[in-house]
């Protein structure tokens, strides 16, 4: 499949530098690598969004605890073990 991609001058320079470094054989490889990274990031974003929705659901169902309340509970536990 042939696809033309127009890059900004900055991205074109970066892609050529990647090829010049020897890490990639041509700009197409650079673009494919970038797209794979974008795919990975998009999957991570979707996973995070699902996790966040689950956490929000748990918070709505079970309530939330503030940091001060948790710290006070931890202090009480620590104090009870010292006696």
Secondary structure, 3 states (H helix, E strand, C coil): CCCCCCCCHHHHHHHHHHHHCCCCCCHHHHHHHHHHHHHHHHHHHHHHHHHHHHHHHHHHHHCCCCHHHHHHHHHHHHHHHHC
